[in-house]
Amino acid sequence: MIDNIDAGNSNASEDELTELLEVINRVTNTKSRLSKYQACKYLNVSRATFDNYVRDGKLPKGKKQQGFKELSWELKDLQNFKNKENDSNTNSDNSDSDRSSWPWEI
């Protein structure tokens, strides 16, 4: 199919061309995947902490993908993790944000 397109002889239907574009976008869309450096920056954690999250299974293992020289992570997985962490921090009984429960005055 690519050879025909290069030669200017594309007899592909509109559906086939749409499917081809979706595949190309999926493979080349680097905005939906982040490198380890970008993921650490997004989550505001060190590389060691990030590695601990992966080792503990809190984050999925990175995957190789075209366009990346190293492992990369899906942005949606990082967003889900960030939301879970925020929820657990706001629901924590030991939260320092509720200063009215502290036994001393500030």
VEXMI-720442 format. One record per residue (C-alpha): residue in one letter; x, y, z. Coordinates in steps of 0.25 Angstrom, whole numbers, padded with zeros to 4 digits, always signed. Layout:
<sites>
aXYZ ...
</sites>
This chain:
<sites>
m+0000+0000+0000 i+0011+0010+0004 d+0018+0007-0010 n+0005+0010-0017 i+0004+0023-0009 d+0018+0027-0012 a+0016+0025-0027 g+0003+0033-0026 n-0006+0021-0029 s-0014+0020-0017 n-0027+0012-0019 a-0030+0011-0004 s-0044+0014+0001 e-0046+0026+0010 d-0048+0016+0022 e-0034+0009+0019 l-0027+0023+0018 t-0034+0027+0031 e-0029+0014+0038 l-0015+0016+0033 l-0015+0030+0038 e-0020+0025+0052 v-0009+0015+0052 i+0002+0025+0048 n-0003+0035+0059 r-0003+0024+0070 v+0012+0020+0066 t+0017+0035+0065 n+0009+0042+0076 t+0019+0044+0086 k+0010+0053+0094 s+0002+0042+0100 r+0015+0035+0105 l+0026+0041+0114 s+0040+0037+0116 k+0045+0034+0130 y+0050+0048+0132 q+0037+0054+0127 a+0029+0044+0136 c+0037+0048+0148 k+0035+0063+0145 y+0020+0061+0143 l+0019+0053+0156 n+0029+0063+0164 v+0037+0051+0169 s+0052+0047+0168 r+0056+0036+0159 a+0059+0027+0171 t+0045+0029+0176 f+0039+0026+0162 d+0047+0013+0161 n+0041+0009+0175 y+0027+0012+0170 v+0030+0003+0158 r+0037-0008+0166 d+0025-0008+0176 g+0015-0009+0165 k+0009+0004+0167 l+0013+0008+0153 p+0013-0001+0141 k+0027-0004+0135 g+0031+0005+0124 k+0030+0000+0109 k+0039+0002+0097 q+0032+0009+0086 q+0037+0016+0073 g+0041+0030+0075 f+0047+0027+0089 k+0061+0023+0091 e+0058+0018+0105 l+0046+0012+0112 s+0033+0021+0112 w+0020+0022+0120 e+0006+0025+0116 l+0001+0038+0121 k-0012+0032+0125 d-0005+0022+0134 l+0002+0034+0141 q-0010+0042+0142 n-0018+0030+0149 f-0006+0028+0158 k-0006+0043+0162 n-0021+0044+0164 k-0020+0031+0173 e-0008+0038+0181 n-0016+0051+0183 d-0029+0043+0187 s-0021+0035+0197 n-0014+0048+0203 t-0027+0055+0204 n-0034+0043+0211 s-0022+0041+0220 d-0025+0041+0235 n-0011+0046+0238 s-0012+0058+0230 d-0005+0070+0235 s-0014+0079+0227 d-0025+0078+0238 r-0018+0087+0248 s-0030+0087+0257 s-0027+0073+0262 w-0013+0077+0266 p-0011+0077+0281 w-0002+0090+0280 e-0005+0104+0275 i+0003+0110+0264 
</sites>
